[in-house]
Amino acid sequence: ICEHVKSVPLTHWWIAKYKADWNQLVNASQGGNEKEIQEAQRLLEEVQAAVNEASARATDAANRLREALAAEAAAKTAAEEAIQSEAAAHARKEELAAKEAELEAAQAELEAALAEVKAQGG
């Protein structure tokens, strides 16, 4: 058939290529369906509003996530500083304990020397 036909209407070709229902094509609205257009427009606006709201919520959630991550980093830093401070305090406590033992030893040595002096002089 294609050899004898030099031109084929585009609609015939689309119906064959996409296996479309020709009844639907023939009966499809060509305009004058203002109610359907208005309904479609209303639905489109609802969808656009929903998309805008979802986008705003996503942006808000991303901002809250950034804030939470920053707070977490600050808390980790504070925890590390507290651990370092605790280690420094522990080291200082050990240092003070060593000095106290040194002081007690010096005091004992002083008392022994004083006792020796009393024993020699007395």
Secondary structure, DSSP 8 states (H G I E B T S, - for coil): -TTT-S---HHHHHHHHHT--HHHHHHS--S--HHHHHHHHHHHHHHHHHHHHHHHHHHHHHHHHHHHHHHHHHHHHHHHHHHHHHHHHHHHHHHHHHHHHHHHHHHHHHHHHHHHHHHHH-
